[in-house]
Amino acid sequence: MCELEVARAQTLCACGSFESSPVRELPADLRVDGPDGTVAIDGMSAAVQTAFAEGRLFSDLGLDWAVPGQEIDLVDYRYFPSFRTLGM
């Protein structure tokens, strides 16, 4: 449980991340078969651990497949512009 302001900050971060960059396909040569038919990404665990430990984005780590997103202004952000319907 947390205060609404803390939840809002996390939600704002997630929304900004989504808005800043489209979903991209990873190169096929990184994909490996995981257990039970799942798809695993070769080297992803190490990349996540390094990014977390260093407080950096994948694109900051020099990974070939990582593309930096656009800067998004989140001041007064109240909705997903990409999902906004007419009349809102």
N, CA, C and O atoms as a printed pandas DataFrame, in Angstrom:
     atom_number atom_name residue_name chain_id  residue_number  x_coord  y_coord  z_coord
0              1         N          MET        A               1    0.845   -1.169    0.000
1              2        CA          MET        A               1    0.000    0.000    0.000
2              3         C          MET        A               1    0.892    1.234    0.000
3              4         O          MET        A               1    2.002    1.227    0.532
4              5         N          CYS        A               2    0.372    2.295   -0.614
5              6        CA          CYS        A               2    1.113    3.546   -0.645
6              7         C          CYS        A               2    0.124    4.696   -0.792
7              8         O          CYS        A               2   -1.050    4.504   -1.108
8              9         N          GLU        A               3    0.635    5.882   -0.554
9             10        CA          GLU        A               3   -0.175    7.087   -0.725
10            11         C          GLU        A               3   -0.487    7.282   -2.211
11            12         O          GLU        A               3    0.263    6.819   -3.070
12            13         N          LEU        A               4   -1.580    7.960   -2.507
13            14        CA          LEU        A               4   -1.968    8.199   -3.894
14            15         C          LEU        A               4   -0.900    8.962   -4.669
15            16         O          LEU        A               4   -0.690    8.694   -5.852
16            17         N          GLU        A               5   -0.227    9.898   -4.027
17            18        CA          GLU        A               5    0.794   10.675   -4.725
18            19         C          GLU        A               5    1.962    9.786   -5.167
19            20         O          GLU        A               5    2.540   10.013   -6.231
20            21         N          VAL        A               6    2.309    8.790   -4.370
21            22        CA          VAL        A               6    3.370    7.855   -4.749
22            23         C          VAL        A               6    2.886    6.996   -5.918
23            24         O          VAL        A               6    3.626    6.780   -6.878
24            25         N          ALA        A               7    1.665    6.515   -5.840
25            26        CA          ALA        A               7    1.104    5.715   -6.929
26            27         C          ALA        A               7    1.003    6.540   -8.204
27            28         O          ALA        A               7    1.251    6.032   -9.298
28            29         N          ARG        A               8    0.640    7.811   -8.065
29            30        CA          ARG        A               8    0.548    8.696   -9.230
30            31         C          ARG        A               8    1.914    8.853   -9.897
31            32         O          ARG        A               8    2.013    8.814  -11.124
32            33         N          ALA        A               9    2.965    9.028   -9.100
33            34        CA          ALA        A               9    4.308    9.191   -9.660
34            35         C          ALA        A               9    4.727    7.947  -10.441
35            36         O          ALA        A               9    5.310    8.057  -11.519
36            37         N          GLN        A              10    4.437    6.778   -9.906
37            38        CA          GLN        A              10    4.793    5.544  -10.607
38            39         C          GLN        A              10    3.975    5.403  -11.890
39            40         O          GLN        A              10    4.509    5.016  -12.929
40            41         N          THR        A              11    2.696    5.714  -11.821
41            42        CA          THR        A              11    1.835    5.635  -13.001
42            43         C          THR        A              11    2.289    6.631  -14.062
43            44         O          THR        A              11    2.311    6.312  -15.251
44            45         N          LEU        A              12    2.653    7.842  -13.630
45            46        CA          LEU        A              12    3.139    8.865  -14.554
46            47         C          LEU        A              12    4.408    8.390  -15.262
47            48         O          LEU        A              12    4.574    8.605  -16.462
48            49         N          CYS        A              13    5.287    7.751  -14.521
49            50        CA          CYS        A              13    6.518    7.216  -15.109
50            51         C          CYS        A              13    6.195    6.138  -16.149
51            52         O          CYS        A              13    6.771    6.124  -17.236
52            53         N          ALA        A              14    5.281    5.247  -15.810
53            54        CA          ALA        A              14    4.904    4.179  -16.745
54            55         C          ALA        A              14    4.243    4.762  -17.994
55            56         O          ALA        A              14    4.530    4.322  -19.108
56            57         N          CYS        A              15    3.371    5.736  -17.819
57            58        CA          CYS        A              15    2.701    6.362  -18.966
58            59         C          CYS        A              15    3.719    7.071  -19.854
59            60         O          CYS        A              15    3.673    6.947  -21.078
60            61         N          GLY        A              16    4.633    7.810  -19.241
61            62        CA          GLY        A              16    5.662    8.508  -20.005
62            63         C          GLY        A              16    6.546    7.548  -20.774
63            64         O          GLY        A              16    6.915    7.816  -21.917
64            65         N          SER        A              17    6.889    6.431  -20.153
65            66        CA          SER        A              17    7.699    5.417  -20.836
66            67         C          SER        A              17    6.968    4.875  -22.056
67            68         O          SER        A              17    7.553    4.719  -23.128
68            69         N          PHE        A              18    5.688    4.591  -21.881
69            70        CA          PHE        A              18    4.879    4.064  -22.981
70            71         C          PHE        A              18    4.784    5.082  -24.114
71            72         O          PHE        A              18    4.955    4.730  -25.281
72            73         N          GLU        A              19    4.511    6.345  -23.773
73            74        CA          GLU        A              19    4.343    7.388  -24.783
74            75         C          GLU        A              19    5.642    7.705  -25.514
75            76         O          GLU        A              19    5.609    8.133  -26.668
76            77         N          SER        A              20    6.792    7.500  -24.856
77            78        CA          SER        A              20    8.060    7.955  -25.424
78            79         C          SER        A              20    8.613    7.059  -26.522
79            80         O          SER        A              20    9.457    7.491  -27.307
80            81         N          SER        A              21    8.153    5.829  -26.584
81            82        CA          SER        A              21    8.783    4.911  -27.524
82            83         C          SER        A              21    7.813    3.821  -27.963
83            84         O          SER        A              21    7.145    3.209  -27.130
84            85         N          PRO        A              22    7.734    3.580  -29.262
85            86        CA          PRO        A              22    6.880    2.478  -29.715
86            87         C          PRO        A              22    7.506    1.132  -29.361
87            88         O          PRO        A              22    8.706    1.042  -29.101
88            89         N          VAL        A              23    6.691    0.103  -29.354
89            90        CA          VAL        A              23    7.191   -1.248  -29.139
90            91         C          VAL        A              23    7.993   -1.641  -30.373
91            92         O          VAL        A              23    7.539   -1.465  -31.504
92            93         N          ARG        A              24    9.160   -2.162  -30.150
93            94        CA          ARG        A              24   10.026   -2.578  -31.248
94            95         C          ARG        A              24   10.334   -4.063  -31.120
95            96         O          ARG        A              24   10.374   -4.610  -30.018
96            97         N          GLU        A              25   10.545   -4.695  -32.240
97            98        CA          GLU        A              25   10.932   -6.107  -32.257
98            99         C          GLU        A              25   12.420   -6.212  -31.939
99           100         O          GLU        A              25   13.229   -5.425  -32.430
100          101         N          LEU        A              26   12.766   -7.184  -31.120
101          102        CA          LEU        A              26   14.171   -7.463  -30.876
102          103         C          LEU        A              26   14.702   -8.320  -32.008
103          104         O          LEU        A              26   13.946   -9.079  -32.615
104          105         N          PRO        A              27   15.983   -8.214  -32.304
105          106        CA          PRO        A              27   16.551   -9.064  -33.356
106          107         C          PRO        A              27   16.312  -10.547  -33.056
107          108         O          PRO        A              27   16.443  -10.996  -31.917
108          109         N          ALA        A              28   15.963  -11.283  -34.091
109          110        CA          ALA        A              28   15.634  -12.707  -33.935
110          111         C          ALA        A              28   16.788  -13.511  -33.357
111          112         O          ALA        A              28   16.560  -14.516  -32.683
112          113         N          ASP        A              29   18.022  -13.089  -33.606
113          114        CA          ASP        A              29   19.160  -13.871  -33.107
114          115         C          ASP        A              29   19.335  -13.765  -31.589
115          116         O          ASP        A              29   20.138  -14.500  -31.015
116          117         N          LEU        A              30   18.601  -12.867  -30.933
117          118        CA          LEU        A              30   18.647  -12.768  -29.470
118          119         C          LEU        A              30   17.659  -13.711  -28.799
119          120         O          LEU        A              30   17.795  -14.025  -27.616
120          121         N          ARG        A              31   16.670  -14.159  -29.552
121          122        CA          ARG        A              31   15.618  -15.009  -28.984
122          123         C          ARG        A              31   16.087  -16.449  -28.880
123          124         O          ARG        A              31   16.671  -17.007  -29.809
124          125         N          VAL        A              32   15.817  -17.027  -27.734
125          126        CA          VAL        A              32   16.131  -18.444  -27.523
126          127         C          VAL        A              32   14.908  -19.104  -26.912
127          128         O          VAL        A              32   14.107  -18.454  -26.239
128          129         N          ASP        A              33   14.771  -20.396  -27.152
129          130        CA          ASP        A              33   13.649  -21.121  -26.565
130          131         C          ASP        A              33   13.872  -21.285  -25.075
131          132         O          ASP        A              33   14.902  -21.792  -24.631
132          133         N          GLY        A              34   12.875  -20.841  -24.309
133          134        CA          GLY        A              34   12.925  -21.023  -22.863
134          135         C          GLY        A              34   12.172  -22.278  -22.477
135          136         O          GLY        A              34   11.696  -23.017  -23.340
136          137         N          PRO        A              35   12.063  -22.519  -21.187
137          138        CA          PRO        A              35   11.334  -23.713  -20.730
138          139         C          PRO        A              35    9.858  -23.634  -21.103
139          140         O          PRO        A              35    9.275  -22.550  -21.137
140          141         N          ASP        A              36    9.275  -24.763  -21.374
141          142        CA          ASP        A              36    7.845  -24.872  -21.678
142          143         C          ASP        A              36    7.419  -24.027  -22.877
143          144         O          ASP        A              36    6.290  -23.537  -22.910
144          145         N          GLY        A              37    8.295  -23.848  -23.856
145          146        CA          GLY        A              37    7.931  -23.133  -25.068
146          147         C          GLY        A              37    7.916  -21.622  -24.942
147          148         O          GLY        A              37    7.506  -20.932  -25.876
148          149         N          THR        A              38    8.348  -21.096  -23.819
149          150        CA          THR        A              38    8.403  -19.643  -23.669
150          151         C          THR        A              38    9.574  -19.087  -24.466
151          152         O          THR        A              38   10.491  -19.822  -24.832
152          153         N          VAL        A              39    9.539  -17.803  -24.731
153          154        CA          VAL        A              39   10.624  -17.150  -25.442
154          155         C          VAL        A              39   11.489  -16.429  -24.419
155          156         O          VAL        A              39   10.979  -15.705  -23.564
156          157         N          ALA        A              40   12.776  -16.626  -24.508
157          158        CA          ALA        A              40   13.726  -15.945  -23.638
158          159         C          ALA        A              40   14.630  -15.080  -24.517
159          160         O          ALA        A              40   14.811  -15.361  -25.702
160          161         N          ILE        A              41   15.184  -14.049  -23.937
161          162        CA          ILE        A              41   16.084  -13.162  -24.669
162          163         C          ILE        A              41   17.494  -13.357  -24.118
163          164         O          ILE        A              41   17.750  -13.114  -22.938
164          165         N          ASP        A              42   18.391  -13.792  -24.971
165          166        CA          ASP        A              42   19.768  -14.056  -24.576
166          167         C          ASP        A              42   20.404  -12.782  -24.019
167          168         O          ASP        A              42   20.456  -11.762  -24.706
168          169         N          GLY        A              43   20.883  -12.838  -22.789
169          170        CA          GLY        A              43   21.560  -11.712  -22.164
170          171         C          GLY        A              43   20.659  -10.718  -21.448
171          172         O          GLY        A              43   21.147   -9.739  -20.882
172          173         N          MET        A              44   19.339  -10.956  -21.463
173          174        CA          MET        A              44   18.416   -9.982  -20.873
174          175         C          MET        A              44   18.578   -9.880  -19.355
175          176         O          MET        A              44   18.539   -8.776  -18.813
176          177         N          SER        A              45   18.758  -10.995  -18.666
177          178        CA          SER        A              45   18.921  -10.941  -17.209
178          179         C          SER        A              45   20.115  -10.070  -16.826
179          180         O          SER        A              45   20.018   -9.245  -15.917
180          181         N          ALA        A              46   21.225  -10.250  -17.508
181          182        CA          ALA        A              46   22.423   -9.457  -17.231
182          183         C          ALA        A              46   22.180   -7.987  -17.546
183          184         O          ALA        A              46   22.627   -7.113  -16.803
184          185         N          ALA        A              47   21.477   -7.706  -18.640
185          186        CA          ALA        A              47   21.189   -6.317  -19.009
186          187         C          ALA        A              47   20.309   -5.643  -17.961
187          188         O          ALA        A              47   20.548   -4.491  -17.598
188          189         N          VAL        A              48   19.293   -6.355  -17.474
189          190        CA          VAL        A              48   18.397   -5.803  -16.452
190          191         C          VAL        A              48   19.171   -5.542  -15.166
191          192         O          VAL        A              48   19.019   -4.487  -14.550
192          193         N          GLN        A              49   19.994   -6.495  -14.762
193          194        CA          GLN        A              49   20.763   -6.328  -13.525
194          195         C          GLN        A              49   21.747   -5.167  -13.626
195          196         O          GLN        A              49   21.899   -4.400  -12.675
196          197         N          THR        A              50   22.412   -5.030  -14.766
197          198        CA          THR        A              50   23.359   -3.927  -14.961
198          199         C          THR        A              50   22.632   -2.587  -14.982
199          200         O          THR        A              50   23.064   -1.633  -14.335
200          201         N          ALA        A              51   21.535   -2.516  -15.720
201          202        CA          ALA        A              51   20.766   -1.266  -15.796
202          203         C          ALA        A              51   20.293   -0.845  -14.409
203          204         O          ALA        A              51   20.368    0.332  -14.056
204          205         N          PHE        A              52   19.810   -1.795  -13.629
205          206        CA          PHE        A              52   19.340   -1.496  -12.273
206          207         C          PHE        A              52   20.493   -1.034  -11.383
207          208         O          PHE        A              52   20.386   -0.014  -10.703
208          209         N          ALA        A              53   21.584   -1.779  -11.389
209          210        CA          ALA        A              53   22.723   -1.473  -10.518
210          211         C          ALA        A              53   23.332   -0.111  -10.836
211          212         O          ALA        A              53   23.793    0.594   -9.939
212          213         N          GLU        A              54   23.333    0.254  -12.115
213          214        CA          GLU        A              54   23.949    1.511  -12.535
214          215         C          GLU        A              54   22.943    2.645  -12.686
215          216         O          GLU        A              54   23.331    3.784  -12.944
216          217         N          GLY        A              55   21.646    2.342  -12.527
217          218        CA          GLY        A              55   20.621    3.370  -12.682
218          219         C          GLY        A              55   20.590    3.940  -14.085
219          220         O          GLY        A              55   20.437    5.147  -14.274
220          221         N          ARG        A              56   20.737    3.058  -15.075
221          222        CA          ARG        A              56   20.785    3.506  -16.475
222          223         C          ARG        A              56   19.740    2.770  -17.298
223          224         O          ARG        A              56   19.239    1.718  -16.901
224          225         N          LEU        A              57   19.422    3.342  -18.449
225          226        CA          LEU        A              57   18.510    2.726  -19.400
226          227         C          LEU        A              57   19.274    1.747  -20.280
227          228         O          LEU        A              57   20.498    1.828  -20.388
228          229         N          PHE        A              58   18.554    0.824  -20.907
229          230        CA          PHE        A              58   19.200   -0.097  -21.838
230          231         C          PHE        A              58   19.948    0.675  -22.919
231          232         O          PHE        A              58   21.058    0.297  -23.293
232          233         N          SER        A              59   19.352    1.752  -23.422
233          234        CA          SER        A              59   20.009    2.529  -24.476
234          235         C          SER        A              59   21.279    3.206  -23.973
235          236         O          SER        A              59   22.163    3.516  -24.771
236          237         N          ASP        A              60   21.387    3.440  -22.670
237          238        CA          ASP        A              60   22.600    4.022  -22.093
238          239         C          ASP        A              60   23.721    2.996  -21.948
239          240         O          ASP        A              60   24.883    3.360  -21.766
240          241         N          LEU        A              61   23.371    1.724  -22.028
241          242        CA          LEU        A              61   24.358    0.658  -21.842
242          243         C          LEU        A              61   25.072    0.286  -23.139
243          244         O          LEU        A              61   25.985   -0.541  -23.125
244          245         N          GLY        A              62   24.672    0.882  -24.252
245          246        CA          GLY        A              62   25.311    0.586  -25.531
246          247         C          GLY        A              62   24.860   -0.724  -26.158
247          248         O          GLY        A              62   25.558   -1.281  -27.005
248          249         N          LEU        A              63   23.696   -1.219  -25.747
249          250        CA          LEU        A              63   23.168   -2.441  -26.345
250          251         C          LEU        A              63   22.699   -2.136  -27.767
251          252         O          LEU        A              63   21.981   -1.163  -27.995
252          253         N          ASP        A              64   23.104   -2.962  -28.708
253          254        CA          ASP        A              64   22.801   -2.709  -30.122
254          255         C          ASP        A              64   21.311   -2.545  -30.397
255          256         O          ASP        A              64   20.921   -1.747  -31.249
256          257         N          TRP        A              65   20.487   -3.288  -29.687
257          258        CA          TRP        A              65   19.054   -3.314  -29.955
258          259         C          TRP        A              65   18.282   -2.227  -29.211
259          260         O          TRP        A              65   17.098   -2.024  -29.479
260          261         N          ALA        A              66   18.923   -1.534  -28.295
261          262        CA          ALA        A              66   18.220   -0.550  -27.468
262          263         C          ALA        A              66   18.202    0.813  -28.148
263          264         O          ALA        A              66   19.247    1.365  -28.492
264          265         N          VAL        A              67   17.006    1.342  -28.336
265          266        CA          VAL        A              67   16.819    2.627  -29.003
266          267         C          VAL        A              67   16.252    3.617  -27.989
267          268         O          VAL        A              67   15.229    3.341  -27.363
268          269         N          PRO        A              68   16.910    4.777  -27.818
269          270        CA          PRO        A              68   16.364    5.747  -26.857
270          271         C          PRO        A              68   15.002    6.262  -27.297
271          272         O          PRO        A              68   14.746    6.411  -28.492
272          273         N          GLY        A              69   14.138    6.528  -26.343
273          274        CA          GLY        A              69   12.821    7.084  -26.640
274          275         C          GLY        A              69   12.889    8.602  -26.790
275          276         O          GLY        A              69   13.930    9.220  -26.563
276          277         N          GLN        A              70   11.771    9.178  -27.171
277          278        CA          GLN        A              70   11.668   10.635  -27.277
278          279         C          GLN        A              70   11.462   11.228  -25.885
279          280         O          GLN        A              70   10.951   10.558  -24.988
280          281         N          GLU        A              71   11.859   12.481  -25.712
281          282        CA          GLU        A              71   11.548   13.164  -24.458
282          283         C          GLU        A              71   10.065   13.514  -24.467
283          284         O          GLU        A              71    9.541   14.004  -25.467
284          285         N          ILE        A              72    9.399   13.263  -23.357
285          286        CA          ILE        A              72    7.971   13.515  -23.224
286          287         C          ILE        A              72    7.764   14.489  -22.067
287          288         O          ILE        A              72    8.283   14.280  -20.971
288          289         N          ASP        A              73    7.007   15.546  -22.317
289          290        CA          ASP        A              73    6.681   16.514  -21.274
290          291         C          ASP        A              73    5.512   15.957  -20.465
291          292         O          ASP        A              73    4.408   15.796  -20.985
292          293         N          LEU        A              74    5.760   15.665  -19.197
293          294        CA          LEU        A              74    4.728   15.100  -18.342
294          295         C          LEU        A              74    4.102   16.123  -17.403
295          296         O          LEU        A              74    3.322   15.763  -16.522
296          297         N          VAL        A              75    4.440   17.399  -17.586
297          298        CA          VAL        A              75    3.813   18.450  -16.789
298          299         C          VAL        A              75    2.342   18.518  -17.191
299          300         O          VAL        A              75    2.027   18.618  -18.376
300          301         N          ASP        A              76    1.468   18.465  -16.237
301          302        CA          ASP        A              76    0.018   18.484  -16.470
302          303         C          ASP        A              76   -0.467   17.302  -17.309
303          304         O          ASP        A              76   -1.523   17.395  -17.934
304          305         N          TYR        A              77    0.262   16.218  -17.340
305          306        CA          TYR        A              77   -0.129   15.014  -18.084
306          307         C          TYR        A              77   -1.340   14.398  -17.398
307          308         O          TYR        A              77   -1.301   14.107  -16.202
308          309         N          ARG        A              78   -2.425   14.196  -18.162
309          310        CA          ARG        A              78   -3.657   13.683  -17.571
310          311         C          ARG        A              78   -4.262   12.494  -18.324
311          312         O          ARG        A              78   -5.254   11.926  -17.868
312          313         N          TYR        A              79   -3.689   12.110  -19.458
313          314        CA          TYR        A              79   -4.267   11.048  -20.264
314          315         C          TYR        A              79   -3.224   10.533  -21.247
315          316         O          TYR        A              79   -2.182   11.159  -21.437
316          317         N          PHE        A              80   -3.506    9.390  -21.873
317          318        CA          PHE        A              80   -2.673    8.889  -22.955
318          319         C          PHE        A              80   -3.082    9.602  -24.237
319          320         O          PHE        A              80   -4.144    9.297  -24.779
320          321         N          PRO        A              81   -2.288   10.534  -24.741
321          322        CA          PRO        A              81   -2.662   11.190  -26.009
322          323         C          PRO        A              81   -2.864   10.200  -27.145
323          324         O          PRO        A              81   -3.720   10.417  -28.003
324          325         N          SER        A              82   -2.095    9.121  -27.168
325          326        CA          SER        A              82   -2.231    8.166  -28.263
326          327         C          SER        A              82   -3.529    7.380  -28.189
327          328         O          SER        A              82   -3.913    6.742  -29.170
328          329         N          PHE        A              83   -4.219    7.409  -27.046
329          330        CA          PHE        A              83   -5.483    6.719  -26.901
330          331         C          PHE        A              83   -6.662    7.670  -26.702
331          332         O          PHE        A              83   -7.786    7.228  -26.462
332          333         N          ARG        A              84   -6.409    8.954  -26.798
333          334        CA          ARG        A              84   -7.468    9.935  -26.553
334          335         C          ARG        A              84   -8.551    9.815  -27.612
335          336         O          ARG        A              84   -8.261    9.730  -28.805
336          337         N          THR        A              85   -9.787    9.810  -27.172
337          338        CA          THR        A              85  -10.902    9.718  -28.112
338          339         C          THR        A              85  -11.482   11.112  -28.336
339          340         O          THR        A              85  -11.305   12.007  -27.511
340          341         N          LEU        A              86  -12.163   11.283  -29.437
341          342        CA          LEU        A              86  -12.799   12.571  -29.727
342          343         C          LEU        A              86  -13.801   12.930  -28.644
343          344         O          LEU        A              86  -14.489   12.065  -28.103
344          345         N          GLY        A              87  -13.874   14.207  -28.339
345          346        CA          GLY        A              87  -14.833   14.677  -27.360
346          347         C          GLY        A              87  -14.314   14.717  -25.936
347          348         O          GLY        A              87  -15.031   15.145  -25.032
348          349         N          MET        A              88  -13.085   14.282  -25.718
349          350        CA          MET        A              88  -12.521   14.338  -24.355
350          351         C          MET        A              88  -11.967   15.705  -24.071
351          352         O          MET        A              88  -11.451   15.947  -22.980
